[in-house]
């Protein structure tokens, strides 16, 4: 919202009022999204109208898009910030209710943003999206489908078509990883236990004899696990595929870190690293508790 205010100050001061009103609507909650979510759960009031009005005012200013590339980019950035504010308000308002709504809001926002970027850069544009397997791999071929969850991999395929999208998954058998045991806790280097028996990760480990592999799926694949595995019923069976996130506890991973997956349909290709090594985090400058984190934290770029 601060970015939108800065933009409107430059190009359309008359429209500034609605952005300031949206900003003020959130002020009673400070920067605590949890407080906002709890408040809207018990009081039939929210900042929904204010953030929508802010976006409408920006749309009224869309003549600035045609004033050259710099102006187009400035407008695009301001509009994207307004959309983020609108979708974030909805996300945190729904968060308190639980269920799958917030997941779908988030991944639909990702997809809408990708479409906006592709349209902005033109018909010849290509995109690379880097995200966790649970976002990239097509949700239709996991147990996410039963929970009525969608993700960006599924939405990209549906929007662009199979021939214009390639979904690449990652997996490992063992090694180390950087993660935290709880939200907000410090990151640490953790050991990844060997993949559980019966999982895709364990099966590929055995099939690959401990070597790294790039598995390509589909009729034209030169090397495909569908050709190497013994029986059709084995190939087309849903098996657990490990998912290590920001929060991770190796001791309990067998109870919640494996996503039932039809691997050859969830991805177009699968990059398997038999023994992975944890990232080496860049040096991070300490930030005082009362300071705002920069947008690019922790990269500082």
Secondary structure, 3 states (H helix, E strand, C coil): CHHHHHHHHHHCHHHHHHHHHHHHHHHCCCCCHHHHHHHHHHCCCCCHHHHHHHHHHHHHCHHHHHCCHHHHHHHHHHHHHHHHHHHHHHHHHHHCCCCCHHHHHHHHHHHHHHHHHHHHHCCCCCCCCCCCHHHHCCHHHECCCCCCCCCHHHHHHHHHCHHHCCCEEEEEEEEEEEEECCCCCCCEEEEECCCCCCCHHHHHHHHHCCCCEEEECCCCCCCCHHHHCCCHHHHCCCEEEECCCCECCHHHHHHCCEEEECHHHHCCEEEEEEEECCCCCCCCCCCCCCCCCCCCCCCCC
